[in-house]
């Protein structure tokens, strides 16, 4: 009988410990419950600061009325730890496995605060009820950085191992993803927002000079941060109205797909 009681207590303790791992509440009111866990052997990476996440979310009010959702649509993409989402969401999406799903309760102070968000009818200090899922995760592997004599700056933000590198050359066809900002941070354009790459022939004067050079000798899958001086960009006239004259261009680029010239 004593052994049986000990066994029951042990099972109860283990169950309580497992429940605690799947559900917790922080001192400031953030609540997290894992409703679709991923087995440890299938979880190769857990999300951390600096990772770029693709997220499905559903937001409701306390009564369960839906405010917004992208389940079944294009995932929402953001970089963890960069302040691109509300504070409660930053924490709720940390330490997640790809495929994992959580229910999250975010108090107003960790959400949209005393301003709310008018476009979604979220009022001051409103508590937010989310269901979130981590669809995919990208973790950068930074490489070298250099500046050419004419001011072109290239920083490898994600490098590909040399043994796996298919390198771009003049005449190759490039499938490029990019985001462009001006020096003051003004957003200009992004292929990511269209969910379609920009395609061009390398070294064929189909893009600005700085971009032709920035995409040369780049590995398929590689990402770079590039600063292009106006002399290698849109020159003294710029490209009004979005790009003023003599603008330095700040690009984040990825060589998504490479078709070698002898494959055409």
Steps between C-alpha positions, in 0.01 A plus 500: 500500500784737590673426169175573318460836678860592421441410134183712488681795656790462258267489199311804629825689552625420148161598352502828691856571384406429137194725532719779633728466194201535270330785684632797698417853612759771555491755781390779264197302381622341177347152466623230263356154436654261248208329326700327226844400628779363279699196614856577606653274234313693227587846634833589341483870593314707758429862416732761651589866462621579149301224331257590221167331568202414282188504715135410479281685749139538603403789728173513691343698782409348839169364365675325211394745228763499228692825447744372239655180363741386228462124543482348151647816347851641463692474831597820681879545497704684763841487668493407866648754741482798263182661635305417186211353701347581840706409808271217606525338158881524505505294818220264400682402178836439670614141553255352246556205269393509134142373486428576866171671586423707810211684660615831643336759723673838476406773750458853369834621636678242281267558206384828350510685834299811578473593131327183383473446125211683342494315168423172679279660766750406771440735790733632769674227705295224334603141576576306182423131444720340235546159345843493332697245301864510391489408129871537424822643641811649338819542703774704331863391481690832461807529279750767399451870420693723262494844336621560145699810404196664337288463814305179432450325836422127515434302817422128484212461745458128429782301344485162330777245565748493211437129447130573434544822299369546145655836419355765269690622191435746218234355268318304772131559569432626852181455702542770763302593809566849632391778733607860430521790746649847477769626737244650740317166523220588255358183346503499120418153370518126570460188290413310818176698534399383151608143578677487163872532422650757265661319204785637289810399304821579686737742325247584230426859617151401612556643851702788645880458493531457875250215501670317212822504702335418832341186353819375329690208660204442735390151605149372441317550831742769620376827651675834501456853632611747234552878502514641148628858451295715264771486232434123472127539554254752355749784473445870555141492375381203707171335413222735618281503691630220725875537449639857515812602311838394639341234725706227661304176476478249784411151379442167670534241224479124460604286204195276520561301182790486254477377140846466349547633148582151370171372643287737291 
